[in-house]
Amino acid sequence: MVTIKKTTYQEALVEIEEILVRIESNELDIDELAEKVKRVAFLLKLCKDKLQKTNEEVERILGEIEG
């Protein structure tokens, strides 16, 4: 049975940074470049979604406190 591990926000940021360093230092060949750019786009969306959900949760909690 394969277990799929959810990527945390911090793990996504670290991976994005690692990929960007490799891109900036020209470590990636052209065949890897498109794949890594797609991965960064996926990770950025994941981070954006997590931030949005966290913001909504904080707003809900604050609303309950004020309520």
Secondary structure, DSSP 4 states (H G I P E B T S, - for coil): -PPPPPPPHHHHHHHHHHHHHHHHTT-S-HHHHHHHHHHHHHHHHHHHHHHHHHHHHHHHHHHHHH-
